[in-house]
Amino acid sequence: MVSRSYSNLLELASGESPAFGRMTRRIPRIMTVAGIISDLDDDQSASVCSDPSSSSVQKDRIIIVANQLPIRAQRKSDGSKSWIFTWDENSLLLQLKDGLGDDEIEVIYVGCLREEIHPSEQDEVSQILLETFKCVPTFIPPDLFSRYYHGFCKQQLWPLFHYMLPLSPDLGGRFNRSLWQAYVSANKIFADRIMEVINPEDDFVWVHDYHLMVLPTFLRKRFNRVKLGFFLHSPFPSSEIYKTLPIREELLRALLNSDLIGFHTFDYARHFLSCCSRMLGLTYESRRGYIGLDYCGRTVGIKILPVGIHMGQLQSVLRLPETETKVAELIKQFGDQGRIMLLGVDDMDIFKGISLKLLAMEQLLEQHPEWRGKVVLVQIANPARGRGKDVKEVQAETYSTVKRINETFGRPGYDPVVLIDAPLKFYEKVAYYVVAECCLVTAVRDGMNLIPYEYIISRQGNELLDKVLRLEPCTLKKSMLVISEFIGCSPSLSGAIRVNPRNIDAVADAMDCALEMAEPEKQLRHDKHYKYVSSHDVGYWARSFLQDLERTCRDHARRRCWGIGFGLSFRVVALDPNFRKLSMEHIVSAYKRTTTRAILLDYDGTLMPQASIDKSPSPKSIDILNSLCRDKNNMVFLVSARSRNTLTEWFSQCEKLGLAAEHGYFLRLTRDAEWETCAPVTDTAWKQIAEPVMQLYMETTDGSTIEDKETAVVWCYEDADPDFGSCQAKELLDHLESVLANEPVTVTSGQNTVEVKPQGVSKGLVAKRLLATMQEKGMSPDFVLCIGDDRSDEDMFEVITSSVAGPSIAPRAEVFACTVGRKPSKAKYYLDDTAEIVRLMQGLASVSEQTVTV
């Protein structure tokens, strides 16, 4: 049956009724001890723990989830209609398991089979796969699967992530909400299958690729503390491309329900972080080498590491007799004929750049006649994973280009291009790698592409292949790579010749350079690549990701978690046990039973939203402040970074309100009192140094402004591009610290600001002054409330919390330091936004009004 906790989410997210009863049949739950299987209990949400008496060793367990299981299925030929299942040795997921090692970790797979299984056979197939392969098949109805995979994944997500915008119905396809709903529905089915095998307190879940980007939301909603990693194997586009997706925020928020998100390259991670910053307003930072993104009190880790190949599998294929035989055939076909082989191995799709490679080959033969009759490009074209008009167009263009080149430059017994579009066994591909002098990868966009890695290891070969290749013992190996700048493996192959595949002349020149390069140079490049690829294999990648996932999830148990939001906006709030939301009932109760109160309030971002255009206080805010000030038991202070002239004008109606301007440099206790200074009067000659520097950054950063105060100068980039503004702010901070190093000032960064102010001036001075004044009057407060939203307010929090045990605050006083939003803070309480703060202050004001009336 469909989990009740998910049904509402699915309906809200997709608008479809989750009528998938027959597809979410229960299967036996897997215990955490290998080999022990028990029937599923009646409560689908219950966790199952191992019986400690059944085994002395308990393995860690990881559930790997992907669109396809690493399983091949075929019908028996005896007419019994039963199935034969075998491992797919070429699957990255299976190689990942080998890399982890069976002795250390137990692996469970969840995914679809390539073949359609009739509903009447699904239970039996599930049982076989579970018991024999520890695989949990996900059965999706054919129509839904077609809309989910061939529709949304391949026609919408895949082109967009490879930088193809849907400019017309024929180019990439316009957004189709029914396909999006199918995508959500399919992800929901995956989630239901995971529910049947997961032990949420112990298991790790690792989700793979863009087919399952909303799956983290379903899992996080069911298990707030699930240990969940996600790895994206495709590119992640720049924010300019990604923001065209109508469901852009839903996908980002779904991914952020993971604990760790992995990417092949820094560029992909940078684009993702930029999207989170621009579309969700989130910030990130590097902490001791780890990139962390703050999201609702949780730190979402960002992992950057390209996947590797399975060294053991490839080396075993290199040792096969079949491989030796095939290599000998190719040597006879090409080497003995005096031909040099260039090799391309690509899927037949629009992004692999096969036609660009062929045009470069044509250009090479045109510009360098000396290579005619000597160089052969062997292009192995794997079947396309998608289907549609674009695949047929690529095939037609490829065939016509090959035909033209061979007709133009061919001769009897020599075809400059050999196109192999029939399926090849893996050992046959490896044989081509072994013989090829240079490997060409000209994809216009590709997430990773492991072809260059396989080529490098194959060229290293072994002793048996050296004999077939007629190499002397101890001969230094060589290889050459011409690769596109736009594939994920490019940054890690620094010895390759990198090209823009759309620049046909540059690719042709690179091919000529690879052919002409001196042997020692080829050997050096090969050695450099071999050392990297052999040490960064699939096992290294998998272990590194899981180590980071374990580190990221380490504090799950000690944090308080709860879910908020509906549909795909669901997210989990995680807070330190000592950091909690300020309860209205709690503070009102304390307010009523106390008699001497100190109240310190920040203004911008606390009483007034940061995004507000009109920053002046509303009549409602003035009334609340006046109500609090009329209570003779209260001393109320508004502490702001704004100038004293602005505060005087805005709060002229508040007779008894204390004001602190420019972070507390200026202070007055009531409206009719004179302004005082909390710090010694300083010379502001330093402004002549700071202002020209700020002026330069204002002119070069569109949307930024400068505010010149009496004692401080502020550069604000609130209306500038967030990424550029943040970058400029860091540069400005360094620049100002450098030129003002000998001046009595402090340079600080705030929320969208960089400020220069006199040394020693902080809002903490105001808190100290207020508490000291009350103590002098014999009014040590038994209630202290301090609310602020940014870094400058942390000084106030620190002063009032450290004063609890001192003489300035009454014994057993009620002290409330409260920040705005869930974030690291010296405050012990938080409220979500300015609206909650205004409601809180209104509640306290109502209590005071009742007291004054009585």
C-alpha positions in Angstrom: 0.0 0.0 0.0 1.1 3.6 -0.5 2.6 5.2 2.5 0.2 7.7 4.0 3.0 10.1 4.8 3.8 10.3 1.1 0.4 10.4 -0.5 -0.3 14.0 0.3 3.2 15.1 -0.7 2.8 13.4 -4.1 -0.6 14.9 -4.7 0.6 18.4 -3.8 3.7 18.0 -5.9 2.3 16.4 -9.0 -1.4 16.7 -9.0 -1.7 13.0 -9.6 -3.4 10.5 -7.4 -0.8 7.9 -6.2 -2.7 4.9 -7.3 0.2 2.6 -7.5 -1.0 -0.2 -5.2 0.0 -3.1 -7.3 3.5 -1.7 -7.9 4.5 -1.2 -4.3 4.1 -4.8 -3.2 6.1 -5.6 -0.2 9.2 -7.7 -0.5 11.1 -9.4 2.4 13.0 -6.9 4.5 16.7 -7.3 4.4 18.4 -7.5 7.8 21.7 -5.8 8.5 23.5 -9.1 8.8 24.2 -10.6 5.4 22.2 -13.7 4.4 19.4 -13.3 7.0 16.0 -12.5 5.6 12.7 -12.2 7.4 9.2 -11.4 6.3 8.2 -7.8 6.3 6.3 -6.9 9.5 2.9 -5.2 9.4 4.3 -1.7 10.0 6.0 -0.6 6.9 7.7 2.3 8.7 9.3 0.1 11.4 13.1 -0.3 11.4 14.6 -3.8 11.7 17.7 -4.3 13.7 20.1 -7.3 13.5 19.9 -10.0 16.1 23.3 -9.8 17.7 23.3 -13.5 18.4 23.1 -14.3 14.8 26.5 -12.9 13.9 29.5 -11.6 15.7 30.4 -9.1 12.9 27.9 -6.5 11.6 28.7 -4.8 8.4 27.9 -1.3 7.4 25.2 -1.2 4.8 24.7 1.1 1.9 21.6 1.2 -0.3 22.6 2.3 -3.8 19.7 3.7 -5.9 19.8 4.4 -9.6 17.5 4.3 -12.6 18.8 0.9 -13.7 20.0 -2.1 -11.7 23.4 -3.5 -12.6 21.6 -6.7 -13.8 21.1 -8.2 -17.2 17.8 -10.2 -17.7 16.8 -12.6 -20.5 14.2 -15.2 -21.1 15.2 -18.8 -20.9 15.2 -20.5 -24.3 13.6 -23.7 -23.1 10.1 -22.2 -23.5 9.4 -22.0 -19.7 9.1 -18.2 -19.8 11.3 -18.0 -16.7 14.1 -15.5 -16.5 17.9 -15.7 -16.3 19.6 -12.9 -14.4 23.3 -12.1 -14.5 25.5 -9.2 -13.3 26.2 -6.4 -15.8 30.0 -6.3 -15.5 30.1 -2.9 -17.3 27.8 -1.1 -14.8 29.5 1.6 -12.7 27.3 0.6 -9.8 28.6 -2.9 -9.8 32.2 -1.7 -10.1 31.5 0.7 -7.2 30.6 -2.3 -5.0 33.9 -4.1 -6.0 35.8 -1.0 -5.2 34.3 -0.8 -1.7 35.1 -4.4 -0.9 32.6 -7.1 0.2 34.3 -7.6 3.5 33.7 -4.1 4.7 30.3 -3.0 3.4 27.1 -4.8 2.4 25.5 -3.3 -0.7 21.8 -3.3 -1.6 20.7 -2.1 -5.1 17.4 -0.4 -5.9 16.5 0.4 -9.5 14.7 -0.7 -12.6 15.4 -3.6 -14.9 15.9 -2.9 -18.6 13.3 -5.5 -19.5 9.6 -5.1 -18.8 8.4 -7.7 -16.3 4.7 -8.7 -16.4 2.8 -7.9 -13.1 2.1 -11.5 -12.5 5.9 -12.2 -12.5 7.0 -9.3 -10.4 6.8 -11.0 -7.0 8.8 -14.0 -8.1 11.4 -11.8 -9.8 11.7 -9.6 -6.7 12.4 -12.6 -4.6 15.0 -14.0 -6.9 16.9 -10.7 -7.3 16.7 -10.0 -3.6 18.0 -13.4 -2.4 20.6 -14.0 -5.2 21.8 -10.5 -6.0 20.6 -8.3 -3.1 18.8 -6.2 -5.7 15.4 -4.6 -5.2 13.7 -4.0 -8.5 11.5 -1.0 -9.0 8.5 -1.8 -11.3 7.1 1.2 -13.1 4.2 0.8 -15.5 5.4 1.1 -19.2 3.4 4.3 -19.9 4.6 6.0 -16.8 8.2 4.9 -17.4 8.1 6.2 -21.0 6.9 9.7 -19.8 9.3 9.7 -16.9 12.5 8.4 -18.7 12.1 9.1 -22.4 9.9 12.1 -21.7 11.1 14.2 -18.8 14.6 12.8 -18.2 15.8 12.5 -21.8 13.8 15.3 -23.5 13.9 17.9 -20.9 16.4 17.5 -18.1 19.2 15.9 -20.2 19.3 18.5 -23.0 19.1 21.4 -20.5 21.9 20.0 -18.3 23.9 19.8 -21.5 23.2 23.4 -22.3 20.5 23.0 -24.9 17.7 25.5 -24.4 14.2 24.6 -25.5 13.9 27.5 -28.0 11.3 25.7 -30.0 9.1 22.5 -29.7 11.6 20.8 -32.1 14.7 21.8 -30.3 14.9 20.2 -26.9 11.1 20.3 -26.3 9.1 22.8 -24.3 8.4 22.2 -20.7 5.6 19.7 -20.2 4.0 19.6 -16.8 2.5 16.2 -17.3 6.0 14.8 -17.9 7.1 16.5 -14.7 4.3 14.9 -12.8 5.4 11.5 -14.2 8.9 12.2 -13.0 7.7 12.9 -9.5 5.5 9.8 -9.5 8.3 7.6 -10.7 10.6 9.0 -8.0 7.9 8.3 -5.4 7.8 4.6 -6.5 11.6 4.4 -6.0 11.1 5.9 -2.5 8.4 3.2 -1.7 10.8 0.4 -2.6 13.6 1.9 -0.5 11.1 2.0 2.5 10.8 -1.7 2.3 14.5 -2.4 2.9 15.9 0.5 4.8 17.1 0.5 8.4 17.0 4.3 8.7 19.1 4.6 11.8 22.1 2.7 10.4 21.9 2.5 6.6 23.5 4.9 4.2 21.6 5.7 1.0 23.5 6.8 -2.1 21.3 8.1 -5.0 22.7 8.4 -8.5 22.1 10.9 -11.3 19.5 13.2 -12.6 16.7 10.6 -13.0 16.1 10.7 -9.2 16.6 14.3 -8.3 13.4 14.6 -6.2 13.9 11.3 -4.4 15.8 12.9 -1.5 12.7 14.9 -0.5 10.6 11.7 -0.3 13.2 10.0 1.9 13.9 13.0 4.1 10.2 13.5 4.7 9.8 9.9 5.9 13.1 9.8 7.9 14.3 13.2 9.0 17.7 11.8 10.0 18.3 9.5 7.0 22.0 9.4 5.9 21.6 10.4 2.3 24.1 11.1 -0.5 23.5 12.2 -4.1 25.9 12.1 -7.0 25.2 13.9 -10.3 26.9 12.2 -13.2 25.8 14.7 -15.8 27.0 18.4 -16.0 25.2 21.0 -14.0 24.5 24.0 -16.2 25.3 27.6 -15.3 22.6 29.6 -13.5 21.7 31.4 -16.7 20.7 28.1 -18.3 19.3 26.4 -15.3 17.0 29.3 -14.3 15.0 28.8 -17.5 13.6 25.5 -16.0 10.1 26.2 -14.6 10.6 23.8 -11.7 14.1 25.1 -10.8 13.4 25.7 -7.1 11.7 22.4 -6.6 14.7 20.5 -7.9 17.2 22.6 -5.9 15.3 22.1 -2.7 14.9 18.4 -3.4 18.7 18.0 -3.8 19.3 20.0 -0.7 17.5 17.4 1.3 20.6 15.3 0.8 23.5 15.4 3.3 26.2 15.3 0.6 25.9 16.2 -3.1 28.7 15.1 -5.4 29.9 16.5 -8.7 32.6 15.5 -11.1 34.2 18.9 -11.5 34.5 22.2 -9.7 32.6 24.0 -12.5 29.5 21.8 -12.0 29.6 22.4 -8.3 30.2 26.1 -8.7 27.1 26.4 -11.0 25.0 24.5 -8.5 26.2 26.8 -5.6 25.5 29.8 -7.8 22.0 28.6 -8.5 21.4 28.1 -4.7 22.7 31.6 -4.0 20.7 33.4 -6.8 17.4 31.5 -6.5 17.3 30.5 -2.8 19.5 33.1 -1.2 21.7 30.5 0.4 25.4 31.0 1.3 28.2 28.6 1.4 31.8 28.5 2.7 34.8 26.3 2.8 35.5 24.9 6.2 38.9 23.2 6.5 38.9 22.1 2.9 35.2 21.0 2.9 32.6 23.1 1.1 29.4 23.4 3.1 26.0 24.9 2.2 23.9 26.2 5.1 20.2 25.1 4.6 17.7 25.4 7.5 20.3 24.7 10.1 21.7 21.7 8.3 25.1 21.8 6.6 24.8 20.2 3.1 28.3 19.0 2.0 29.5 19.5 -1.5 31.9 16.8 -2.9 34.0 17.4 -6.0 35.7 14.3 -7.3 35.6 12.7 -10.7 34.7 9.0 -10.9 37.3 6.5 -11.9 37.4 3.2 -13.7 37.6 -0.4 -12.4 41.3 -1.2 -12.7 40.9 -4.8 -11.8 38.2 -5.5 -14.4 40.0 -3.7 -17.2 43.3 -5.4 -16.4 41.6 -8.8 -16.4 40.1 -8.1 -19.8 43.6 -7.1 -21.1 44.8 -10.6 -20.0 42.0 -12.5 -21.9 43.2 -14.6 -24.9 40.3 -13.1 -26.9 41.9 -9.7 -26.4 45.3 -10.8 -27.6 43.7 -12.4 -30.7 41.8 -9.2 -31.5 44.9 -7.1 -31.0 46.8 -9.3 -33.4 44.1 -8.9 -36.0 44.1 -5.2 -35.7 47.9 -5.1 -35.9 47.7 -7.1 -39.1 44.8 -4.9 -40.4 46.5 -1.5 -39.6 50.0 -1.7 -38.3 51.3 -4.2 -40.9 49.8 -2.0 -43.6 51.7 1.0 -42.4 48.6 2.7 -41.0 48.3 4.8 -37.8 45.0 4.4 -36.0 43.2 7.3 -34.4 40.3 6.2 -32.3 36.9 7.6 -31.3 34.4 5.8 -29.0 31.1 7.6 -28.5 27.4 7.1 -28.1 25.4 8.1 -31.1 23.8 11.3 -29.7 23.8 15.0 -30.3 26.3 15.9 -27.6 29.2 13.5 -28.4 30.4 15.6 -31.3 31.0 12.7 -33.7 30.3 14.8 -36.8 32.8 17.5 -35.5 35.5 14.8 -35.2 34.8 13.7 -38.7 35.0 17.2 -40.1 38.3 17.7 -38.2 39.6 14.4 -39.8 38.5 15.8 -43.2 40.4 19.0 -42.5 43.5 17.1 -41.4 43.6 15.2 -44.7 42.9 18.3 -46.7 45.6 20.4 -45.0 48.2 17.7 -44.6 48.3 15.5 -47.7 51.3 13.6 -46.2 48.9 11.8 -43.8 46.7 10.4 -46.7 47.0 6.7 -46.9 48.7 6.6 -43.5 46.2 7.7 -40.9 42.9 5.9 -40.3 40.1 7.2 -37.9 38.2 4.3 -36.4 35.0 5.6 -35.0 33.1 3.2 -32.7 29.5 4.4 -32.4 27.6 2.9 -29.5 23.8 2.9 -29.7 22.1 6.0 -28.4 20.6 5.8 -24.9 17.7 8.0 -25.9 15.4 8.0 -28.9 13.8 10.5 -31.2 14.3 12.8 -34.1 17.7 14.1 -32.9 19.3 10.7 -32.8 18.2 9.9 -36.4 19.6 13.3 -37.6 23.0 12.5 -35.9 23.0 9.1 -37.6 22.2 10.5 -41.0 24.8 13.2 -40.7 27.5 10.7 -39.5 26.9 8.3 -42.4 26.9 11.0 -45.0 30.1 12.6 -43.7 31.9 9.2 -43.5 30.8 8.5 -47.1 32.0 11.9 -48.3 35.4 11.6 -46.7 36.0 8.1 -47.9 35.0 9.0 -51.4 37.2 12.1 -51.4 40.4 10.7 -49.8 40.0 6.9 -50.0 41.8 4.6 -52.5 41.7 0.9 -53.1 42.5 -0.9 -49.8 42.3 2.4 -47.8 39.4 4.1 -46.2 40.4 7.0 -44.0 37.4 6.6 -41.8 36.1 3.2 -40.5 32.7 3.5 -38.8 31.7 0.7 -36.5 28.1 1.0 -35.5 27.4 -2.6 -34.6 27.6 -3.6 -30.9 31.1 -4.6 -29.8 32.1 -6.8 -26.9 34.1 -4.9 -24.3 37.3 -6.9 -25.0 37.0 -5.8 -28.6 36.9 -2.2 -27.6 39.9 -2.7 -25.4 41.8 -4.2 -28.3 41.2 -1.0 -30.3 42.4 1.0 -27.3 45.6 -1.0 -27.2 46.4 -0.4 -30.9 45.3 3.2 -31.3 48.1 5.8 -31.4 45.7 8.6 -30.3 42.2 8.7 -28.7 39.9 11.5 -29.7 37.0 12.7 -27.6 35.2 15.8 -29.1 32.0 15.9 -27.1 30.4 19.3 -27.0 29.2 18.6 -23.4 29.6 15.5 -21.3 29.3 14.8 -17.6 32.5 12.7 -17.2 33.4 10.3 -20.1 35.7 7.5 -19.0 36.9 6.6 -22.5 40.2 8.4 -22.0 40.8 6.6 -18.7 40.2 3.2 -20.3 42.4 4.1 -23.2 45.3 5.1 -20.9 45.2 1.9 -18.9 44.8 -0.2 -22.1 47.9 1.5 -23.6 49.9 0.5 -20.5 49.0 -3.1 -21.4 50.9 -6.1 -20.0 53.8 -8.4 -20.9 51.6 -10.7 -23.1 50.3 -7.8 -25.2 53.8 -6.3 -25.5 54.8 -9.5 -27.3 51.8 -9.2 -29.6 52.7 -5.5 -30.2 56.4 -6.6 -30.8 57.7 -4.3 -28.1 61.0 -4.9 -26.4 61.0 -5.6 -22.7 61.0 -2.5 -20.5 59.8 -0.3 -23.4 58.3 2.9 -22.0 54.6 3.1 -22.9 53.0 6.0 -24.7 49.6 7.4 -25.4 48.1 10.6 -26.8 44.8 12.2 -26.1 42.9 15.0 -27.9 40.0 15.8 -25.7 37.2 18.4 -25.5 37.4 21.1 -22.9 33.8 20.5 -22.1 33.9 17.0 -20.6 34.3 16.2 -17.0 37.6 14.3 -17.2 39.4 17.2 -18.9 40.6 18.9 -15.8 42.3 15.7 -14.5 44.1 15.0 -17.7 46.6 17.9 -17.8 48.8 16.1 -20.4 46.1 15.9 -23.0 45.7 18.3 -25.9 42.5 20.1 -25.0 40.4 21.6 -27.7 37.2 23.4 -28.4 35.5 20.8 -30.5 33.5 23.4 -32.4 36.8 24.9 -33.7 37.4 22.4 -36.5 40.7 24.0 -37.5 42.0 23.7 -33.9 40.9 20.0 -33.6 42.7 19.2 -36.9 45.8 21.0 -35.7 45.7 19.0 -32.4 45.4 15.7 -34.4 48.4 16.7 -36.4 50.3 17.7 -33.2 49.5 14.3 -31.6 50.8 12.5 -34.7 54.0 14.6 -35.0 54.9 14.7 -31.2 58.2 13.2 -30.2 58.2 9.8 -28.6 59.8 10.9 -25.3 57.1 13.6 -24.9 54.3 11.0 -25.6 55.9 8.8 -22.9 56.0 11.5 -20.3 52.4 12.5 -20.9 51.3 8.9 -20.7 53.2 8.2 -17.5 51.6 11.3 -15.9 48.1 10.2 -16.9 48.7 6.6 -15.9 49.8 7.5 -12.4 46.7 9.6 -11.9 44.1 7.2 -13.4 45.5 4.1 -11.7 45.5 5.7 -8.3 42.1 7.4 -8.7 40.0 4.4 -9.6 36.3 3.7 -8.9 37.2 2.3 -5.5 39.0 5.5 -4.5 36.1 7.6 -5.7 33.4 5.5 -3.8 35.4 5.3 -0.6 36.1 9.0 -0.6 32.5 9.8 -1.2 31.3 7.5 1.6 33.9 8.8 4.0 32.6 12.4 3.4 29.0 11.2 3.7 29.8 9.6 7.1 31.5 12.7 8.3 28.7 14.9 7.2 26.1 12.8 9.0 28.1 12.4 12.2 26.1 14.9 14.2 22.6 13.7 13.1 21.8 12.0 16.4 22.5 15.0 18.6 20.5 17.5 16.6 16.9 18.3 17.0 15.1 17.8 13.6 11.6 18.5 12.4 10.0 18.9 8.9 8.4 22.0 7.5 6.8 22.9 4.2 4.5 21.1 1.8 5.0 19.2 -1.4 8.4 19.4 -2.9 9.1 22.5 -0.7 9.5 20.1 2.3 12.7 20.5 4.2 14.1 19.5 7.5 15.2 22.0 10.1 18.1 20.8 12.2 19.2 22.7 15.3 21.7 22.3 18.1 19.8 21.1 21.3 20.7 24.3 23.1 19.4 26.5 20.2 15.6 26.7 20.2 12.8 28.8 18.9 11.6 31.5 21.3 8.2 30.5 22.6 5.6 33.3 22.9 4.1 31.6 26.0 7.5 31.3 27.7 8.6 34.9 27.2 5.2 36.4 28.1 5.1 34.4 31.3 8.6 35.6 32.2 7.6 39.2 31.2 4.5 39.2 33.5 6.4 38.0 36.6 9.3 40.4 36.3 9.5 44.0 37.4 12.6 45.5 36.0 13.2 44.9 32.3 15.9 45.8 29.8 14.9 45.5 26.1 17.5 46.0 23.3 16.2 45.8 19.7 18.1 46.0 16.4 16.2 47.8 13.6 17.1 46.7 10.0 16.4 43.0 9.5 14.7 42.8 13.0 11.8 45.2 13.2 12.1 46.1 9.5 12.5 43.4 6.7 15.8 43.7 4.8 14.0 43.5 1.5 11.6 46.4 2.3 11.9 49.4 0.0 10.6 51.9 2.6 12.8 51.5 5.6 11.0 54.0 7.8 9.0 52.5 10.7 5.3 51.8 10.3 2.7 53.4 12.6 2.2 50.0 14.0 5.9 49.7 15.0 5.8 53.2 16.6 2.7 52.2 18.6 4.3 49.0 19.9 7.4 50.8 20.9 5.4 53.5 22.7 3.4 50.9 24.6 6.6 49.2 25.8 8.1 52.5 26.8 5.1 53.7 28.8 5.5 50.7 31.1 7.5 52.2 34.0 9.2 48.7 34.5 10.8 48.8 31.1 13.9 50.5 29.6 13.8 50.1 25.9 16.7 50.8 23.5 16.7 50.7 19.7 20.3 49.9 18.6 21.0 50.6 14.9 23.8 51.1 12.4 21.9 54.1 11.0 22.9 57.7 11.6 21.5 59.7 14.5 19.8 62.2 12.2 17.8 59.4 10.6 16.9 57.8 13.9 15.9 61.1 15.3 13.6 61.8 12.4 12.0 58.3 12.3 11.4 58.0 16.0 10.5 61.5 17.0 7.1 60.3 18.3 8.7 57.9 20.8 9.4 60.1 23.9 10.9 57.5 26.2 12.7 55.3 23.6 16.4 55.1 24.0 18.4 55.3 20.7 21.9 54.1 19.8 23.1 55.2 16.4 26.1 54.1 14.2 26.5 50.8 16.1 26.5 52.5 19.5 28.9 55.3 18.9 26.1 57.8 19.6 23.6 57.2 22.4 20.7 59.0 24.1 18.5 57.7 26.8 15.3 59.6 25.8 14.0 61.8 23.1 14.7 65.0 25.1 18.2 63.9 26.3 21.4 65.0 24.6 23.3 62.6 22.4 26.3 61.1 24.1 29.3 59.1 22.7 30.1 55.7 24.0 33.7 55.9 22.7 36.3 58.6 22.6 35.9 61.2 19.9 38.1 60.2 17.0 39.6 62.0 14.1 37.9 61.0 10.8 40.8 61.9 8.5 40.9 58.3 7.5 37.8 58.9 5.4 40.0 60.6 2.9 41.7 57.3 2.3 38.7 55.0 2.5 36.1 56.9 0.4 38.1 57.0 -2.9 38.6 53.3 -2.6 34.9 52.7 -2.0 34.1 55.1 -4.8 36.1 53.0 -7.2 34.3 49.8 -6.2 30.9 51.5 -6.4 31.6 52.6 -10.0 32.7 49.1 -11.0 29.9 47.3 -9.2 26.5 48.2 -10.7 23.8 48.5 -8.1 26.1 49.3 -5.2 26.0 52.5 -3.1 28.0 54.4 -0.4 26.5 55.7 2.8 28.7 58.4 4.5 27.9 58.6 8.2 29.4 60.9 10.9 31.9 58.3 12.2 31.6 55.5 9.6 31.4 54.8 5.9 29.4 51.9 4.4 29.6 50.3 1.0 26.3 48.4 0.3 25.8 45.9 -2.6 22.2 44.8 -1.7 21.0 45.7 -5.2 24.0 44.4 -7.1 24.4 41.0 -8.7 24.8 38.7 -5.6 27.8 36.7 -6.9 29.7 39.7 -8.3 28.8 41.8 -5.3 30.1 39.2 -2.9 33.3 38.8 -4.9 33.8 42.6 -4.9 33.1 42.8 -1.2 35.9 40.4 -0.4 38.3 42.4 -2.6 37.2 45.7 -1.0 37.6 44.3 2.5 41.2 43.2 1.7 41.9 46.5 -0.1 40.6 48.6 2.8 42.4 46.6 5.5 45.6 47.1 3.5 45.3 50.9 3.1 43.9 51.5 6.5 46.3 49.3 8.4 47.8 52.2 10.4 44.5 54.0 11.1 42.4 53.6 14.3 39.5 51.9 12.5 38.0 48.5 11.9 36.9 47.1 8.6 33.9 44.7 8.9 31.7 42.8 6.5 27.9 42.6 7.2 24.8 41.5 5.3 25.5 42.9 1.8 27.8 45.6 3.3 31.4 46.5 4.0 31.8 49.1 6.7 34.7 51.1 8.1 34.1 52.4 11.7 36.3 53.5 14.7 38.0 50.8 16.6 36.3 49.6 19.8 32.8 50.7 18.6 30.2 47.9 18.8 26.7 47.3 19.8 28.1 45.5 22.8 29.0 48.9 24.2 25.3 49.9 24.2 24.4 46.7 26.1 27.1 47.4 28.7 26.0 51.1 29.0 22.4 50.2 29.5 23.1 47.6 32.1 25.5 49.9 34.0 23.0 52.8 33.9 20.2 50.6 35.4 22.6 49.3 38.0 23.6 52.8 39.0 19.9 53.6 39.6 19.5 50.5 41.7 17.4 48.8 39.0 19.4 45.7 38.1 17.1 44.0 35.6 15.4 40.7 36.2 14.3 40.4 32.6 16.6 41.1 29.6 15.5 40.7 26.0 18.0 41.3 23.1 17.0 40.7 19.5 19.1 41.2 16.4 19.8 39.7 13.0 23.4 40.0 11.9 27.0 39.8 13.0 27.0 43.2 14.6 24.3 42.1 17.0 26.4 39.1 18.2 28.4 41.6 20.4 25.1 42.4 22.3 24.3 38.8 22.7 27.8 38.1 24.1 27.5 41.0 26.6 24.2 40.0 28.1 24.9 36.3 28.3 28.2 36.9 30.0 26.6 39.3 32.4 24.2 36.7 33.8 26.5 35.8 36.7 27.6 39.4 37.3 26.3 42.2 39.4 24.7 44.1 36.6 21.8 41.6 36.2 19.6 40.4 39.1 20.1 36.8 40.3 17.9 34.3 38.5 17.1 36.9 35.9 15.2 35.8 32.8 17.6 36.5 29.9 16.6 36.1 26.2 19.2 36.6 23.5 17.3 36.0 20.2 18.6 36.0 16.6 16.5 36.2 13.4 16.6 33.0 11.4 18.2 29.6 12.1 22.0 30.2 11.9 25.1 29.8 14.0 24.8 32.5 16.7 25.8 33.3 20.3 22.1 33.7 21.0 20.2 30.8 22.5 16.9 31.5 20.8 15.7 32.4 17.4 12.6 33.6 15.6 12.1 32.9 11.9 11.5 36.4 10.5 10.6 40.0 11.2 6.9 39.2 11.2 7.3 36.8 14.1 9.4 39.5 16.0 6.7 42.1 15.5 4.0 39.6 16.8 6.2 38.9 19.8 6.7 42.6 20.6 3.0 43.2 20.1 2.2 40.5 22.6 4.6 42.1 25.2 3.1 45.5 24.5 -0.4 44.2 25.1 0.8 42.9 28.6 2.3 46.3 29.3 -0.9 48.1 28.2 -2.9 46.0 30.6 -0.5 46.8 33.4 -0.6 50.5 32.7 -4.4 50.5 32.6 -4.7 48.7 35.9 
